[in-house]
Amino acid sequence: MKRKGLIILTVTLLSLSSCKEKVVEPAPVRPVIYQEVGYLGGDDQRTFSGTAKTERVINLSFRSSGIITLFNLKIGQLVKKGDLLAKLDNVQARLNYESAISAQNSAASEMNTAKLSLQRTKVLYEKGSLSLSEYESAKNAYKTAQAGFESAKRKVGIEAEQIKFGFLYAPEDGIIAAVNAEIEENVSPGQNIAVLNAGTEMEISLGLPESIINRVNQGMGVIIEFPVLTDAKFSGVVTEVSPSVDINTATYPVRIVVKIPSTEIRSGMAANITFQFEADKNQPKQLVVPPISVGEDGNGRFVFLIKEEADKTTVHKQYIKVGALSSEGFAIMDGLSLGDKIATAGLQTLLHGQEVRLQ
């Protein structure tokens, strides 16, 4: 009997010991994303995507046709103004030039013959051996021959220029951004051979929707970020705002110049441009909250209002009265005040009075 009592006592002591070792851990505090209640049309930021490029992009091409016999072009190549970049065989241009020289020589010979004839006719006319009409005819023949020579001479100059059109020189200092031809290729006038990025400034091209364009003006400052350049921000200024829409994109083209460009910014890089818009003073003040922050149950629409105390932060279900829905969110008619903090994510999992952590 004593042994049985000892066993029971031992089991009881072990149970009590086990209970003392079991520690109840507090539930983790849930992080929440929040937003302060503000006015409709108040100061806000909008970010749009654009593409970087140098201020001058020059498409290089020949002004005559032919086969490329010299091609000194590579992507990324630095060139100076006046550098010879490519050359054509210029066969047709040279033939035309030689033909023009021959025509000029023939015209010169005809002009000299007409001049000698005029001189003889003048002597005979002054002696009375020829009539006035014959003298006038000789003068007209000389003028015609002289005009023919002048025309032939101009033709020689034109054909000489055509030969020059077979040489492609760098029009500005810059970097070759693209190459669209190769040696021994037969090209035509105006055909794009290469692209030259010239100029020292770097600009961003982008399109803005009609809802924003009237809030953007020349000289407006912006913040520029490049996803590939981590943690780097650049200041920019709006230099051009198109007055008409681009029918291909249904947006208004805008150009922005980077104030202090960096060598890390390369043409073609994607950029994010942030505009800081000021409040519209003519618009009545109306509280607004984002649609994602508004929930609804059997009692109506609500938000989770965040209350901060000394030792903890909690959320409380706050029923609200909403007005019209705009692009910025629901207009608040009752239930909230300016500056109130409300949760903007995970409403389905929040509970009234739940402790949270702001993030």
C-alpha positions, 0 to 999 in steps of 0.5 A, spaced: 500 500 500 505 504 501 509 502 495 502 504 491 502 511 494 509 512 492 508 511 485 502 516 485 506 521 488 512 520 483 507 521 477 504 527 480 511 530 482 513 529 474 506 532 472 507 538 476 514 539 473 512 538 466 507 543 467 512 548 470 517 547 464 511 548 459 512 556 457 506 559 452 510 563 447 506 570 445 503 570 438 507 574 433 505 581 432 503 582 425 506 587 420 501 592 416 502 597 411 498 603 412 497 610 409 495 617 412 488 620 410 489 626 405 485 630 401 483 629 394 487 632 389 492 634 394 500 634 393 502 627 390 507 623 386 506 620 380 512 615 376 512 614 369 517 610 365 522 613 359 528 611 355 535 615 356 538 617 350 543 623 348 540 629 346 542 628 338 541 622 335 544 622 328 542 617 322 548 616 318 547 615 310 550 616 304 547 621 299 549 617 293 548 609 291 554 604 290 558 599 293 561 600 300 569 599 299 571 602 306 567 601 312 570 604 319 564 603 323 563 599 330 558 599 335 561 603 341 566 607 337 568 614 339 569 618 333 571 626 332 568 631 327 570 630 320 573 623 321 572 618 314 567 613 316 565 609 310 566 610 302 563 608 296 566 605 289 562 611 286 563 608 279 557 611 276 558 618 279 565 618 276 563 616 270 558 622 270 563 627 272 568 624 266 562 625 261 561 632 264 568 634 263 567 632 256 561 636 255 564 642 258 570 641 253 565 641 247 562 647 250 568 651 250 570 649 243 563 651 241 564 658 245 571 659 242 569 658 235 562 662 236 567 668 238 572 667 232 566 667 228 563 674 231 570 677 231 570 676 223 563 678 222 564 684 226 570 686 221 566 685 215 560 688 218 564 695 219 567 694 212 559 694 209 560 687 207 555 684 211 548 686 213 546 688 220 542 681 221 548 677 219 552 681 225 546 680 230 546 672 228 553 672 230 552 675 236 546 671 238 550 664 236 556 667 241 551 668 247 548 661 246 555 658 246 557 662 252 551 660 256 552 652 254 559 653 256 557 656 263 551 650 264 556 645 262 561 648 267 556 648 273 554 641 271 561 639 272 561 642 279 555 638 281 558 631 278 564 633 283 559 634 289 556 627 287 563 624 288 564 627 294 557 624 296 560 617 296 564 619 302 561 619 309 564 623 314 562 624 322 558 630 322 559 631 330 563 628 335 560 622 338 559 614 339 557 610 334 550 607 337 548 602 331 551 599 325 546 597 319 551 595 314 557 592 312 563 592 307 561 590 300 554 592 301 550 595 295 547 601 298 542 607 296 541 614 297 538 615 304 539 608 307 541 608 314 548 606 315 549 607 322 547 611 328 551 616 331 549 619 339 552 626 339 552 631 344 554 632 351 547 632 354 543 626 356 535 626 355 529 622 357 523 621 352 517 618 355 509 619 354 504 622 359 497 620 359 492 626 358 490 626 365 497 628 367 499 632 361 496 639 363 500 639 370 506 638 367 510 644 364 517 646 361 522 647 367 519 643 372 523 639 376 523 631 376 527 625 380 530 620 375 532 613 377 535 607 373 533 600 375 540 598 373 543 603 377 542 601 384 540 607 389 542 612 384 538 618 383 538 624 378 535 631 378 532 632 371 528 638 368 522 638 363 525 641 356 519 639 351 512 638 352 508 636 346 501 640 345 498 634 341 498 626 342 502 621 339 497 617 335 501 611 336 501 611 343 495 615 345 500 619 350 503 626 349 511 626 348 515 629 353 523 630 354 527 631 360 534 633 360 538 630 366 542 636 370 548 632 371 549 626 367 553 620 369 558 616 364 554 610 367 547 613 364 547 609 357 543 611 351 537 606 351 537 605 358 530 604 362 528 610 367 523 611 372 521 619 372 517 621 378 513 628 378 511 631 384 505 635 383 502 641 387 495 641 390 490 644 386 488 650 390 481 651 386 479 644 388 474 643 394 478 639 400 475 632 400 478 626 404 479 620 400 482 613 401 484 608 396 479 603 394 484 597 397 483 600 404 475 599 404 472 593 406 464 591 407 460 587 411 453 586 414 453 593 417 456 597 412 463 599 409 469 600 414 476 601 414 481 599 420 483 605 423 490 604 427 491 607 434 498 608 437 499 608 444 505 608 448 506 600 449 503 598 443 499 599 436 492 596 435 487 596 429 480 598 430 474 597 425 471 603 423 465 604 420 465 610 414 460 613 410 463 614 403 462 618 397 463 618 389 469 613 387 475 617 383 481 615 380 484 617 387 479 613 391 473 613 395 471 620 398 470 620 405 463 623 408 464 621 415 468 617 420 475 619 418 479 625 419 485 628 416 491 624 418 488 618 420 492 612 419 489 606 416 491 599 414 491 598 406 492 591 405 490 584 408 483 587 411 480 580 411 485 577 416 485 583 421 481 583 427 478 589 431 483 590 437 489 586 434 496 588 436 500 590 429 506 593 427 507 598 422 511 598 416 
